[in-house]
Structures are given as C-alpha cells and as structure tokens.
Amino acid sequence: MAVKITHLTSGQQVRFANADGARRYAEIMGGGVEKWRFTVVPGDQSSPLAPKLSVPVVNVPVWRMTSR
C-alpha cells in the first residue's frame, strides 16, 4: 500500500510504495519519523481513473548506505 509523507515544518511531500520505505527515508534522510506526517495513498495513482492529488508529490529513491 502506497504511503505519502509530509514534512511538518517545510511541507515537503514524498511518496513511497510502502510504509517501510517511507519510515526508512524519514529516519535516514529526514531527521526522524517524528518530523513527518504519514498518510496512506488510496488506490493506484498511475491509473487514469484515480483521483489526482491537489499538491504534486515527488518520488525520491532511497539508496542503501554502506560504509567501506
């Protein structure tokens, strides 16, 4: 199930395919989950019949960070 997270201070929105990815992004890149509001995105947003969001959402990939 897709999840959209919104930063409580800046209003930045990021959409993820699942809640695990959203939590991981919030913890690693976003300063912690307490700084984000999590919202379940109903249905498939790529479908032409799906309702459009009023605010554009940016999909940001999260890369696995490893130390060498």
Number of C-alpha atoms within 10 A of each C-alpha: 11 17 19 21 25 18 18 12 8 9 11 13 19 20 23 23 14 14 18 11 16 22 19 15 21 22 15 13 10 15 12 13 17 12 16 23 14 20 13 14 17 11 12 13 13 9 9 8 9 11 12 11 9 6 7 11 15 12 12 11 11 13 7 7 7 5 3 3
